[in-house]
Amino acid sequence: KPSDVSTLPDGVPEALEAEGIAEFYPPQAEAIEAGVADGESVVASVPTASGKTLIAELAMLSAVQRGGKALYIVPLRALASEKKTEFERWEEFGIDVGVSTGNYQSDGEWLASCDIIVATSEKVDSLVRNNAPWMNDLTCVVSDEVHLVDDSGRGPTLEVTLAKLRKINRDLQVVALSATVGNADEVAEWLDAALVQSDWRPIDLKMGVHYGNAINFDDGSQREVPVGRGEKPTAALVGDALDEEVDGKRGSSLVFVNSRRNAEAAAGRLGDVTAKRLEPDEQAELEQLAQEIRDVSDTDTSDDLADCVRRGAAFHHAGLASEHRSLVEDAFRDRLIKCICATPTLAAGVNTPARRVIVRDWRRYDGEFGGMQPLDVLEVHQMMGRAGRPGLDPYGEAVLIAKDRDTMDELFERYVWAEPEAVRSKLAAEPALRTHVLATVASGFATTREGLLAFLDRTLYASQTDDDARLADVTDRVLDYLAANDFLERDGDSLQATSIGHTVSRLYLDPMSAAEIVDGLREGVESADDAVSASRRSRPSGDGEVPADADAGFASASDLVSADEGGDGDDDAGDDGDAADDGPTVTPLGLYHLVARTPDMYQLYLKSGDRQTYEEQFYERETEFLGHAPSEFDDVAFEDWLAALKTARLLEDWASELDEDTITERYGVGPGDIRGKVDTAEWLLGAAEQLATELDLGGDVVTAVRRARKRVEDGVREELLELTGVRGVGRKRARRLFEAGIQTTTELRDADKAVVLGALRGREKTAENVLRAAGRQDPSMDGVEADADASAAAG
Ligand code: ADP
């Protein structure tokens, strides 16, 4: 019982009991037995929804009670704020909780005063690189979803970060929470922790495969779920769960699909199934919720989500705004929303149990191996584990879908009967080591090659391999690369980061990205200088020597549309006799392309037919590229270059106010993907700005980079940048205000209320908030009529 744990702050055991934790679940009891509330390290490998979070809380709360400080590492940004909110209930016992997300560079000094800090592994890594002073005060670290060390993208960061934290404090308590994996013992050994391993679940789980007209469960039982003509099995399964009432409540479903776009599409279709089964009072509540969702932001995603929600369904993926996510999750927990279609990221964390989990897609597109690849057993089990709400359902049902008998057999073999995979370290890969070796040296964790290898010996990789030579080999190659690019200096055996190497590490860049950016910017500056001196020697004739589109250069990046039209000397390059001012070498497109080429940007790939499109654009925009384009005979490199151009064009379209729908269609991506590209571009351009400043590349370049970044950040042309600086004004609202004659913050503050209301489409509350944000003292819209002209002008 909670009251048996004597190491917790006063009042906490009673609060836990008041929450309904009368007794610990068996895995929790085992963890306490192993000393998790007494500062001992523990690896807990237990199924989803079996109370892992409480194990972590016991460790953190008792650590704080002993005068220490705890860090909770989450795998996804979206989970950070959720966990923070969860832990905030301890604030009444004097425990301060902070969350550190976003901005990689800040050193998070304010976190020094918090007792419990929640952050992603990337953020923690970055805080270590930036020498956040409070790192030394940590006594307890929780690693949530530690099995993700297996992920080749982010695993190495978690691995190295844990090694660093354990080096900073050799007595650090490490609590690692893991899904059920094949080799939890190895993870425990690596972390010198006691192992708690269990299959126990708070509610029974029936796993099965739907085929034909029934679900076939693992216990041999069947449940008839006929699929009507023209009906999809998923729809039949969602409808069937809803038609079954337990204690007067209909069963909800969680449907897992393999992409954000599929999640959105499926939610739209399943809305037809749920809408038919809503009570009138539920309909009214859902209408209200839909309005709240629309009020969060004025994006197409917001509208789409609201449309689904008013019919009782929703989609959920990492591309949603966090307010949207929590509105959806809360309403699903309250059983108002009947069905959520989600990408697998939802399976990792968010507490949204459903009576029925439907794993619709068990394959997904894999960029690395190409084509559709089956999901890991571990992942599918995590999704399935979301089924069943303790205390509400008799049991949970998790269902895969098969279209024929063979597939059904395969699915039973592959997932229902299968054991989850073992976790394997992905550290010994060059891209991972490139960045971590530089960071390890830059932040002083190693000062010699030997020291570096000794440090790497504390990783999971080292504990899993018999081949020490391999890690040393890759490390040496990486050291050579870093030295060749002036990120570090080798003097005999000793290693030291250069000044630029320190910056790259702090900026959280892959050194290869940094090298590409630096080379590209230098090239931009040089060709600008060339253009200037060329123009001094002989004035350009406008024949294309100097790019014809002056508008796209330093002087005015205001109108990218004209860049599309430029190209064949239509009017005037050089005619105004001031070619130096025109020196249009660093354009937003050039910068977007530059950052899109780096390994830190997950590129769009070329679909069939794209090659020709982008090849044409390649020649049209050739002068804007920064750096040397590969020869078109170098097939792979040239294709990469074109793929980066496609990504850059997407960013350019976004920064030219093309609407989201057109962009998603043109590039075959989802709205969340646009957000992802935009966020990455924003970060990389921010880094480029700092590198350009530090390397003294000149004010023009720095300004060009900053403008390109701000435009992509807000998704607007230059002229709207001031308005989008006002809280609550996004790209669409800014454009409508602009069309209504309001161009600056001051003009907005002093504007005619009726005009503002008209431009904001008659939404009074929005108009009031916007005016207040612009500095208006009396923003009330009482009695104001929207100006119809403004609405009309705004279209
Ligand atoms: P996990 O992190 O393992 O996926 P959670 O920590 O989210 O699981 O726990 C799932 C739910 O179980 C939470 O709502 C939590 O409050 C509840 N819970 C945890 N431990 C207990 C307990 N001992 N008794 C009752 N409910 C519990």
Residues whose N, C-alpha, C, O or C-beta is under 5 A from the ligand:
A	BS01	ADP	G20 I21 A22 E23 F24 Y25 P47 T48 A49 S50 G51 K52 T53 L54 N351
